[in-house]
């Protein structure tokens, strides 16, 4: 069964907003571990889910399907961000360039 158009529109809006959030992130010092970044991103996903939960329309089953779809889409958007963060951390291993926060204070994703 297809999602209601209003819910599709909300999912699309949530995805766009989440993409903006991810694209605005700057790797600041002190760096956090990859595992901690996964927790942060999961927290962001949960914030978006809780925000949009209140705005969905239709019966409970429809809302549950829309929330599941939104969660899936946000996680999909988060994967490249997490991969970039992992690569950034890996590039810092054994590198003196990553020892000085001023050198990377403007490093964006």
N, C-alpha and C positions, 0 to 999 in steps of 0.2 A: 504494500500500500504506500502510495506516494505521500510525502510530507505536505502539509498545508503550505501554500505560497507565503503566507505571513511568517511562518517558521523558517522557510527556506531563506527569506530575506534577512531574518535575524541572524541565521547561521552565517550568511555571507557578510553581514556587517561585523559580526564578531571576528570572523577570519581576517577581515581587512584591518580592524583595530589591533588584533593580536600581532599581525605582521608589522604594523607600525611600531608597536612596543618592542618587538624583537630587533627591528632595524635601528632603533634608537639606542640600543645598549652599547656601552663603551666598557672595555675591559679595564677596570680600575684596580689599583693596588690598595690593600693586599689582595692578591688573587685568591680565589676559593678553589677548592678541589673540584674535579669533574663531577664527583658524586654529589657534592653540595649544590653545584649548578643544576643538576638534574632535579634536586629537591626544590630549588627556587623556581624552575620552569614548571614543575608539577603544581606548585603553589599558585603560580600565575594562571595556569589552566583552570584550577579549582575556583579562583576568583572570577574568572570569566564565566564559568559554568553557573556559579551561584548568581551572578548578575543577570545572565540571560534566562535563567530558570523562571524568574518572576515575570518575564515578558512574553513567554511562549503562550500560544493559544491552542485551543482544541482540548480533547479529552486527555486524561492522564496518560493513556497508552501513546497517544500522538506526541505529547510533551516528552515522555521518556525516550521515544525514538529520536526526537529532535535533539535532545540533550546528548544522547549517545553519538549521534552524527556530529554534533558540535565538538564533543570531546575528541573524537577520532580525527577530525579536521585540524584541531588545534595541535594535537600531538604530531600530526604529519608536518605541520608548519614548523614545529619546534625541532624536529630532527636535524635539519641542516644547520640551525643555530647551534645546537649542541655539538655537532660535528666540527663546526668552525672553532668553537671554544676548546674542544679537545685538541685540535690541531694547534691552536695558539699556545695551549699549555705545553704541548710536546715541543714546540719551537723554543720554548723557554728553558727546557731541560738542559742544564749544563751551559747555558748561555749567559755570559755576563751582561748582555744587553737587557735582560729581564730583571737584573738586580736593582736597577735605578728606576723608580716610579716615574720620574720626570721624563725619561726617554719614551714612555708609552702612555703618558697621561691622555693623549689624544688618539690612541689606537681604537679605531672603530671596527665593528664587524663589517 
